[in-house]
């Protein structure tokens, strides 16, 4: 039996063995070698070990070219990395990190062999992101020295490291590995043992929903990915990310998550099984959701699913003038977008004063653009001159497109569309900017439902590039073609989707936010740990709680309720903690308190 860890002082983690020299193992080895550690790389394949050495030679060569390290430092890094094909090479390691395939059988076999090879005080870490660290520890002869050390890909660039302890892990082992992570320039987050931990626990549910959305033919792969990049500021779309991670790996992670949670949101979408079993596992095989130039390439090439770049099959209608209904931030932002693009804009509100105030807000926005050198004083003046404020919707009599950006209340919108129907000329397109309500309900309030469509802009409209173009079952083809052309004319990126709750972005974003709230509610991780994990490990511009407080907890709750009502999935039920905060009037930044407290302005 191993000596209790409390009786055996831990050696400094100077020599580290990395078992498994795939992409992740090679990246971890590079991080360690660059930080001055002696690295023993072990892989059953000599070819893979050689490939890892070549990858390190290549990356350090680029670092020299960019002036980040000297040639001498490069030589030192390369000298610190030695490769082997036999586990016995790990005999003198202070820390062993296994990064073998996500299989209990493989990992357990490695850990059992290591028990008879390494020193009593050696810490054993698994790089799993899906399997139970507790199970691996319990099967080891030294359970108190086993923990999880989850790096993110690419390991040299990504700052986050999740350090996973279980009920068997000794605090000294966690402390030693945490200190190492800090010395490596990483930001460690301590988490408990459950499938996916923090970052992947939130990320893979979102990826799974995106795969299911694509499988249901709700939107194209290109539109789903563009929507999440442009609407949420993510570095990659979900389907491209699944190809990078590996479709088979994602399926394994989700199977483990579902086994633990029994949440339908974690049940792998059938398309993941179909692609995996066909060998279409993503970039590594050359084909997954997309087709790549060759296996391992990041270059996407055309295939039968790639949309044609030809113009619309149906000619659109002529749009020269636009009416925008509303006086809030979204209405004034959309009016600014159209005016900047050269369109005449009628900005109508419930009173002349509100319309004038909205135009004044646009004037301030344009002045800021002038101050930042983004436009000239003359261009700003011309843009503002194109906007005509009005205190009545009768001013929409001659517009070619009437677009509402009023309160997210279906009855208010239906009444407004009935007004549009009376005052707008025949052939005018009637559009709603709703983010969650049924567009067809607005259409049915008119005598011309074929002319009604959704144009979901994102806030702030002048800056955000995405517009979700929402067709109902009644929308005419030429209306759809016109709106897509119009989005391009005002320098926005249109994505097509059907008329169902959440469209693309909110249907994928808000369940992820809701699951983050559940993590805090279950005391699995803190607000700060979760926000850090998603920014550093997922590349999100904001953590989920930062974003919830910005959006508004009341707005977020309303959208969650709409999604739950539409899809009837228990996993979409709003987290009780979110409901309690809203009931208490803690709505986020706008009230000075949400998940966090804010200084009063």
Secondary structure as UniProt FT lines:
FT   HELIX           5..7
FT   STRAND          15..19
FT   HELIX           23..34
FT   TURN            35..36
FT   STRAND          38..42
FT   HELIX           46..65
FT   TURN            66..67
FT   HELIX           71..79
FT   STRAND          81..84
FT   HELIX           87..90
FT   TURN            91..92
FT   STRAND          95..98
FT   HELIX           104..115
FT   TURN            116..117
FT   TURN            120..121
FT   STRAND          123..126
FT   HELIX           133..138
FT   TURN            141..142
FT   HELIX           143..145
FT   STRAND          146..151
FT   TURN            155..157
FT   STRAND          160..164
FT   TURN            167..168
FT   HELIX           171..183
FT   TURN            184..185
FT   STRAND          187..191
FT   TURN            195..198
FT   HELIX           199..215
FT   TURN            216..217
FT   HELIX           221..232
FT   HELIX           238..245
FT   HELIX           247..261
FT   HELIX           264..266
FT   HELIX           270..277
FT   TURN            278..279
FT   HELIX           283..285
FT   STRAND          291..292
FT   TURN            295..296
FT   STRAND          300..301
FT   TURN            304..305
FT   STRAND          321..325
FT   HELIX           329..340
FT   TURN            341..342
FT   STRAND          344..348
FT   HELIX           352..371
FT   TURN            372..373
FT   HELIX           377..385
FT   STRAND          387..390
FT   HELIX           393..396
FT   TURN            397..398
FT   STRAND          401..404
FT   HELIX           410..423
FT   TURN            426..427
FT   STRAND          429..432
FT   HELIX           439..443
FT   TURN            444..445
FT   HELIX           449..451
FT   STRAND          452..457
FT   TURN            461..463
FT   STRAND          466..471
FT   TURN            473..474
FT   HELIX           477..489
FT   TURN            490..491
FT   STRAND          493..498
FT   TURN            501..504
FT   HELIX           505..521
FT   TURN            522..523
FT   HELIX           527..538
FT   HELIX           544..551
FT   HELIX           553..567
FT   HELIX           570..572
FT   HELIX           576..583
FT   TURN            584..585
FT   HELIX           589..591
//
